[in-house]
Amino acid sequence: MKILYLVLILLSHVSLAQVVNSVELSAKLDTTSEEAAKKELQHLAVLKSIEKIAPELGYKFDEFMQKLDQQFSVYFEAYKDRSAQEKFGPQYKTILGETERQAFLETLEKERHNNFIKFSRTLDIIRSSSITAMARDSDSWKAKIELDLDKIKLERLFRKTLSNETKPFSKIILISEIDPFQFVWTDLGLESEKSFLKPLNASWLNWLNENLPSTVEEVSSCDEGCQIFFSKWTDSHIDQISIPPEFVNGLFLRINIALKKIEHDESLEQSTFEWEGRALLQDIKTKRIFGSYVLSMEKRSFKRVDLKAMNSGLASSLYRTPMSALKQFNRKIEEKIGFNRVSRLVVKGFRHFGDLHTYIELLKTREPSLGLEIFLDSFTKEEAKLACFYQGEEKSFTDLLSGIKELKSSHSYALVNEITEVHNVIKFVAE
C-alpha cells in the first residue's frame, strides 16, 4: 500500500455507545482525486483510532492488523480467481496464455488497496464524520477529521477478526424501494426517492442493529456495488452466478412499498396517501425464501401542514409498516441455521405422486444432520424437479442419494442414481 504517514495527532474519548476522535494527519496517497483521498484519509483515521482505543477495550492492535492482513490475502486470492473465471470461464488457466493471464491479474492488483479498505470494514463503523482543513501538496494530502465511531460495531469487528468468529448468517443486507404513484418526489419538495429513503433506511437499520438475531453477524444497507450485484443476482439462475465472498451466507432483506397520493384538496390544504407492499427475506447463496410478508394497505391524511412536516409524518408512518414483518423474520432467523448448499434433483419413472412424496420423506428423515429441506420446483408425468437445501458437504448429500436403494409403495422400485454436470437424477425402475 503506497501510504507514508508524516504527521499524526490523535485525541480519543470512549463512551458506552460511541467512540469520538479528532485526528490530524498528513499522508502520501496514490491518488489525485479529492473524493478518493477523503475515503483513504477516513480509513487511515479509523485505523489510528482503533490503534489508540484497542488497549482500553482489551485488544491488541498489532494482532488485529496481522489477522486482518492474513484474512485479506486469502480473500483477495479468491477474488482474483473468481474475477478471472467470470471473465474467461472456469478453465481460464488452460485457455489463457501466461502473458495474457498475468496482464489481467495485474489490472486486479491495481485495485488491491481499494479492496482492502472495503474488506476491512473500517468505514462501516463510522457513525458520522467531518473533514476540515483538507489540502493537497504534491502527492501529500492533509486533513483534520472528526470521527464518531459506533462502539458496538467496533467491538464486533475486533471479535470477528481476532477470533475468526462466524455465525450461520454473515449479514442482513437491506434493500428498500418506494414506488410513487400519482405524484413525483418534487411535489413533496424532494429531489428524488433517495432524499426520502435515506433517513427511513437509517431508522430501519438502527432497529435491525438493536434487535440483531444471535445467528447474524451484522446488518448493512446495499451500497452502489451491492446494487450492481443484486441486479445481476436477481436476473440470473443461482447456478449461473458466482457469489462474491462478501455476500456468502448473507441474506437480502427487501422492503418494497407502493406509495400513492389519492387525494389533494387545495381548499382544505389536505393531502391523503395510501400505501401497501411486501417484505421479503431471501438467502443470497441459494435464493431460498426465508420469509415473505404482505404489507397491508394503510392510509393517512395531512391537513394544513408544510411539506417538511408532511414528509416527516409520512416517513414515520412508513417506518412502522414493516415492523411486524421484521419481528417475524427475526424469529425465523433465530430458529434456523444457514444453508450453505443447494442441489437440484430430478426424479423420473415414478407411477404417481404418492411414490414421489414417500421418497422425499425418506430423504428428509434418513440424514438429520444435513437439516435437509426439499421444495418441488415442477411436476409432470415424466419427471419432478426438486430444490434441496442443506448444511454440510455436497458429498454427504450425494452419499444420501446413493444410500437409498429401494422404495416400497404399491409397487417395488429399484432407485438408480446418476450424477450429471448439472444435477442429480434419480430413476425409479419398476421391478
N, C-alpha and C positions, 0 to 999 in steps of 0.2 A: 504494500500500500504506500503510495507516494505522499507521505504526510510527515512534516517535520514541525514539532512544537517549538515555538520561540519564546512566548510569554504566556503565563497562566496564573491567574489569581482566582481562588475559589472560596466562597463562603457558603456554609450549609446550615440548614435547620431541619430537624426531623420532628414531625408531629405524628399523631395517631393515624391519620389518613393520607398525609401528603408529605412530600419532601421538597422544600423550596431552596433553590440555589441561585446564586448570582455568579456568573462566570465571565471573565475577560480573557480572551485568548487571541493568539496570532498563529497562523499555520500556513504552510505551503500546501496548496491544493492543486491537483492536476485538472483544473477546470477554469474556464473563463466566464462561465455562466453564473450570474448572481444567484439565480434560483437553485442551481446545483450546489453552489457554495454554501447557501443557507442550510440546505439539507445536511451537508457534511459537517458544518460547524455545530449544528444541533446534535448530531451523532457524537461528535467529539466531546461536546459539553456534557452529554448524558454519561458517557464513559468516565469522564473525570469526576462527575458527581458520584457515580457508583463506586469509584476507587476511594473517595473520601468517606462515603457512608457505609461501605461494606463492613468494616470492623464494628461499627455501632450496632449493626443488625446480626452480627455473629458469623460473617462470611469472610473468606479470603479472596481479595480481588485477583491476585496473580493466578490462583487456582481456577477462578471463574473464567478468566481470559484464556487460559490454557485449554480448558474443556470446550469453550466456545469455538476456539480455533480448530480443535480436533473435529468437533461435530460439523463445522462448516466445511472442512476439507472433504469429509465423507459425502456431505450433501452436494458439494459443487462437482465432484467427480460423477455422481449420479445424474446431476443436472446436465452436464456436458454429453453424457451418453444418451440421455433421453432426448436432448435437442437434436443430436445427430440422427437418431432413429426417426424422429418426427419429420426431418427434412429429407433424409435419403433412404429411409426404410430400415427394418431390423437388421439387414445384412450389410450395413454400411461399411463395416470393417473390411469386408472382402470386395465390395463394389468399388470403393474409393481407392485411388492411389494414395501413397503416403504423403505426397506433396499437397494434394487437394485436401486430405483429411487434416493435416497439420494447419493448413491455411484457415479452415473452418474453425478449428479449435482455438486458434489464435484470436479470432474475432470474439469468441466467447470469453477468453481470458481478459479482454479489454473491459468486460463488464463485471469482472470478479469483485472489485471493491463495492460497486453498487449492490451487487448480490449479497455481499457480506453485511452491508447496512440493513438490508431488508431481512436477512436471516437472523441477525442479532436481536431484532425486535426492540431496539433501543428507542426508536421514535414512537412505538406503540404505548410506552409507559408515560409519555408526556401528557399531562392534563391540559396545560396551556404553556405558551412561551412567547417571549417578545425579544426581538433582536434590535439593538440600537448601536449607534456609532459604527456601522459597518462600512469598511473601506478596503480598497484593493491597492496594493503597492507591488507592481510587477506581478509575480505569481504568488505573492503572500496576501492572505486575507485576514482582516482584523474585525473583531466584533465584541460587543458586550451582550450576553444572553441571560435573560431571566427565565428560569425553569420552575415549573410547578409539576412535580412528578407524582404519579399515583403509587403510593407505597404498597398497596395490595398487589398490583401488577409487578412491581419491582421485586417483591419477595417471591412471587410466583416464578419470575424469570430466574432468580437465584436457584430456587429449588429444582426447577426443570433442567437447568444447565448443569448444575453440580452433581445432582443425583441421577440425572437422565430419567427423571420421573415421567412415567407415562400413565395415561388413563385410557379407558375404552374409546373415548372420543377426544380428538385433539382440540377441536374448536367448534363453536357455532358461529356461522357467518351470516349476518343479517343482510338481506336484500329486500328493500321495500320500494313500492311504487304506488303512486296515487294518480289515477287517470281522471282528468277533469271532463265533465260533460256540461254543455250549455253555458260554459264560461271559459275564459282564459285567465292565466295567472296574473296578467297585468290588470285585470278587473279588480283584483284584490290588492293592487299596489305592489305586486311582487314581480321580480324579473323572470323567474322560472320556477319549476317544480322544486328544484334544489333549494331555493330560498325557504320554501315551506317545509321541506322534508328534513333539512339539516338539524334544527332543534328537536324535531319529533324523533328522529333516529337517535339523537343523543339521549333522549329520555328513555326510549326503549332499551338502548344499550346499558344505561345506568341500572334499569330494573333487572336486566339479564345478568349483569355483573353481581348485583346484590343478592340474586337468587340463583346463582350458578349451581347446577347439579353437581354432586360429588364425582360423577363419572365423566365430567367435561373439564378440560384444562383451562380454556379461555373462551372469550367471546369477542367478536370484532365485526366491523362493518365491511362491506365489499367495496374495496377501492377500485381505481381505474383498471389496474392489471387484473384484478379479480373479475371485474365485469367482462373483460375480454375472454377470460377462460370460461366464465359462466355461459356466455353466448355460444361458445364452441361446444361446451358440455351439454347444453340444452338441445342443440341441433344434431348431436351425434349419438349413435348407439354406444352403450357402455364398453363394448368390445372393441370399438374403433377409436377410442381416445385414451391417451396416456395421462394419468393423474399426477400432476406435479407433487413433489414431496410435501410442500406446504399445505396441500389440501387433503392428503391421505388421512383417513379416519376422521374427517371433518363432516359437518352437517350444514346444509343450506337451510336457513330459516327464511322463507319467503312470505312477505305480507303484501298483498295486493288489494287496494281499495278503490272502488269506483265512486267518485265524489260528483254529485250532480246538484246544480243550482236549479231548484224547481220553481222558485217564485221570487220576484223582486217588486215591491210596492214602493214607488218613489214618494207618494203622498204620505205614507206611514213611515218612510225611511226604514223599511224592513226587508231583510233577505232571508230566504229559507233554503236550507241544504238538506239533502238526504244522501246516505251512503250505505254500501254493502261491499262484501269482498270475501276473501279467502286467505287463510293462513296454512302454509304447507311446510312440513319438516321432512327433509329428504337426505338420505345418506349419499355422500358425494361419490364414493368409490363404486357403489353398487346400484345407485339410483333407487334404492328401496325407500318407499314412503313410510316414515315412522309415524306420521300423523297428518291428518287433513281436517281442517275445521272451517265450516262456513260461518262467515261473519254476517250476522243477521242485519236486516235493514234498520237503520236508525235515522232520526230526523231532528233538526234543531233550527230554530229561528233566532235572528239577531235584529233587534229593533233599536233605532236611534243610537248606534254606536259607530265610532270611526273605524276605518279599515284595520288599524293596528289592534284594536280591542277585538274586532270580529275574527281576525286571523288567530289571535291568541286563544279565543274561546273555541274556535273550530279545531285548532290543533289539540287543545285539552280534551275535547270530545273524542277525536280520532285516536288519541293516545290510549284511552280506556277501551276502545273497541276490541283489540285482540288479546286483552288481558286473560280472559277465560281460556283462550287457545294456548297462550304461553304457559299458563299454570298446568294445563292438561299435558302439554308437550314435556314439561319438566318432570312430571310424574312418570311418564313413559321412559324418558331417558334414564332416570334413576333406576328403573326396574330392569333395563336391558343392557346387555353388553354389545359392543360393536361387532359387526360382521365384516371380516376382512376379505371374504371371498364370495363370489357369485359364480355359479356354474350353470350352463344351460343343459337341460336333459331332455332328449327326445325319446318318447316311448311309443313303440309300434307293436301291432299284432294282437292287441287285447280284443276280447269279444264285446265287452260292454264297459260302461263307466265304472261299475262296481269293482271290476278287476283292477282298474287304474287306481281307484280310491284305496283299495286294500294294499296295493303296492306302496303308495305314498305313505300310508300309516306305518308300514313295515320300516321304511327308510327313517322316518321320524323317531321311532322308538328303539331302533337297533343300536344306535351310537349316540347316547345323550350328550356326551362331551362336545360334540360338534354344535349343539344348540341349533340344529337344522330347522329352517323354516322353508316351506315349499309353496309356491304360488303357481296357479295354472295360467299360462300366457295365452294358449289357444288349444282348441279341442276339435278334432274331426273324427270321422270313422276310421281314417287311416293312421292318424298319429296324434299325440298330445305333446305340447311343448311346455316344459316346466322351468321355472326360475328357482334355483336352490341357493339360499343364503346360509352361510355357516361361518364358524370361527375356527381357525386352525389351518392346517396344511392341505393343499389340494390332493396329495396322495392319500390322506385319511378319508377323503370323500370318495375317491375312485376305489379304494380298498373296500369301502362300504358297499359300493355298487357291485363289485365283484363277489363280495361275500354272500349276497342274497342269491341263491341258486334257483330256488323254486318258489312258486306261488300257488297255493291251493285255493280254488274257488269252486264254481260249478264245473270247471274243467281243470286239469293239471297242465301246467306250463313249465317249460324249461326257459330260463331267462338268459339271454345271450347279451353280453356287454361289449360294445365296440367304442373305442375312444378315437375320435377323429381330431383333426386340427382345429375344428370349430367347436364341437360339443361332444357330449357323451350320448350314445344311442343304446337304448335297452329294447331288445326284441322279445316279445312273448311268442314262444314256439309251442304250439299245442302238441301234447304227447299222445 
